[in-house]
Amino acid sequence: MSVMVALMEKQQDKAVRRKTRALTAGLLPTLPAFLLVLVFFVLPVVALLTRSFTEPETGLQNYAALLGSSTYLKIFFNTFFVSALVTVIALLVGFPVAWALAIMPKRAANIVFGIVLLSMWTNLLARTYAWMVLLQRTGVINKALIGMGLIDTPLVMVNNLVGVTIGMTYIMLPFIVIPLYGVIRKIDPMLLQAAALCGATRWQAFRQVLVPLALPGVVSGGLMVFVMSLGYFVTPALLGGTANMMLAELIAQFVQSLVNWGMGGAAALVLLAVTLSLYALQLRLFGAAGNGRS
């Protein structure tokens, strides 16, 4: 009996060693990438966040100054307001585009999808400067509106949050369309036909069938756009100006202009905490359901 037990234990040890060797062999190729991320991403971020507690002296004075100033709180409000507005507008515009892509003939859908991707491949700075030209007082949009008689005087759409919202919505739109298109394309059209046969109107079929099935794409795309908008720098800096600063601009000003690494690290930690909280909330509320639907 003891011999059999010893043989079983020996076999178990061999199986454990084989699994360990297989796991090590699988992880070994990822070691260079892990070291790269550790050295060039994790350690610099940790160093910056640490300085928020240690400069100019150890304590929470940077956070007290950041959250106790009406000026900084206005910047936080601008950041979250614009990010939420861009997310909502991008969803309202992107959902019909994704639905149209899903029901189009394949050739036409490929052309439209290529146009969507082409906007992502175009240089971000060039796109932002293009919107500066379009939105200025003597730009194409104001001239067109005046020519159609819709307005008498040019609208101010640059150096304010209006221009920032327009420019960021255009840039973020593909990040909504792509995940939504992937989810909607997998929805069986027969479900909508079945809803119509059961007496549902188009609005009821859209609200009670299509939207719940597309919810994983809505959540993932909306969260991606909102989080990216929170940390966006180029478009708000060019279209918003200093009077409508957002959080990424504030961090850059602390680090580059004021050389105040403590305040810059504090602002960065607040942004990181919000981002991770939103991601955790998504996993908590929609993670299991999203995985099941996709």
Secondary structure, DSSP 8 states (H G I E B T S, - for coil): -HHHHHHHHHHHHHHHHHHHHHHHHHHGGGHHHHHHHIIIIIHHHHHHHHHHHHSSSSSSHHHHHHHS-HHHHHHHHHHHHHHHHHHHHHHHHHHHHHHHHHHS-HHHHHHHHHHHHHHHHS-HHHHHHHHHHHHSTTSHHHHHHHHTTS-SS----SSSHHHHHHHHHHHHHHHHHHHHHHHHTTS-HHHHHHHHHTT--HHHHIIIIIHHHHHHHHHHHHHHHHHHHHT--HHHHHHT-GGG--HHHHHHIIIIIS--HHHHHHHHHHHHHHHHHHHHHHIIIIIHHHHHH-
